[in-house]
């Protein structure tokens, strides 16, 4: 395999990491740090408030295209409120989420 092919594979792997949602409790903390309601987020992303409730409880995860909008929102909130995105001490790392469920 040539080096350019390896670099493309590495880039593809890293691009996939941009599509990872933070743990549910971090999602809620980011929203609260920004002073947003679940309805605010739901309206912006294009879903019902109950969907945001379920995402923040870890009962489901958003599907595309709402997933892309939600990830974008969470990234912007992380930039503005980095303290809210930090994991709690002693909190185990959550298992990987399957994409597109819920």
FENTA-V982231 format. One record per residue. N is the residue number from 1. PHI is phi in whole degrees, -180 to 180 (* if undefined). PSI is psi as a letter, one per 40 degrees, with the letter a starting at -180 (* if undefined). D_LAST is the distance of its C-alpha to the last C-alpha in Angstrom with 2 decimals. Layout:
N,PHI,PSI,D_LAST + N,PHI,PSI,D_LAST
This chain:
1,*,h,38.23 + 2,-79,i,39.48 + 3,-60,d,38.62 + 4,-61,d,36.94 + 5,-65,d,34.55 + 6,-65,d,33.75 + 7,-63,d,33.19 + 8,-64,d,30.75 + 9,-65,d,28.78 + 10,-65,d,28.84 + 11,-60,d,27.74 + 12,-63,d,24.78 + 13,-65,d,23.81 + 14,-68,d,24.21 + 15,-61,d,22.35 + 16,-65,d,19.26 + 17,-71,d,19.64 + 18,-69,e,19.27 + 19,-99,e,15.58 + 20,-96,h,14.91 + 21,-82,i,13.41 + 22,-70,i,15.78 + 23,-58,i,15.18 + 24,-53,d,13.62 + 25,-66,d,17.22 + 26,-73,d,18.42 + 27,-57,d,15.96 + 28,-66,d,17.42 + 29,-63,d,20.91 + 30,-63,d,20.84 + 31,-62,d,19.96 + 32,-65,d,22.66 + 33,-60,d,25.14 + 34,-87,e,24.95 + 35,74,f,25.52 + 36,-98,i,22.43 + 37,-92,i,20.71 + 38,-62,d,17.04 + 39,-66,d,18.17 + 40,-57,d,19.86 + 41,-66,d,16.81 + 42,-59,d,14.75 + 43,-63,d,17.77 + 44,-68,d,18.27 + 45,-87,d,14.84 + 46,94,f,14.65 + 47,-134,i,12.07 + 48,-84,i,12.96 + 49,-57,d,13.99 + 50,-59,d,11.77 + 51,-63,d,8.67 + 52,-65,d,10.99 + 53,-56,d,12.04 + 54,-66,d,8.82 + 55,-65,d,8.59 + 56,-75,d,12.27 + 57,-90,e,12.18 + 58,78,e,9.97 + 59,-81,d,7.91 + 60,-156,i,4.50 + 61,-128,i,5.02 + 62,-70,i,5.92 + 63,-102,i,6.66 + 64,-68,i,10.41 + 65,-85,e,12.67 + 66,-63,d,11.19 + 67,-59,d,10.38 + 68,-62,d,14.09 + 69,-66,d,15.32 + 70,-66,d,13.60 + 71,-62,d,15.02 + 72,-61,d,18.27 + 73,-60,d,18.47 + 74,-64,d,17.99 + 75,-64,d,20.61 + 76,-66,d,22.99 + 77,-66,d,22.64 + 78,-64,d,23.35 + 79,-62,d,26.44 + 80,-85,d,27.64 + 81,-134,g,26.81 + 82,-61,d,27.01 + 83,-65,d,27.99 + 84,-75,d,24.66 + 85,-89,e,22.86 + 86,-74,h,25.06 + 87,-69,i,23.72 + 88,-69,i,25.56 + 89,-64,h,28.52 + 90,81,e,27.97 + 91,-82,h,24.19 + 92,-65,i,23.10 + 93,-67,h,21.13 + 94,-71,i,17.49 + 95,-67,i,16.43 + 96,-61,i,14.85 + 97,-89,i,11.11 + 98,-79,h,9.85 + 99,-80,h,9.08 + 100,82,e,6.55 + 101,-87,i,3.80 + 102,87,*,0.00
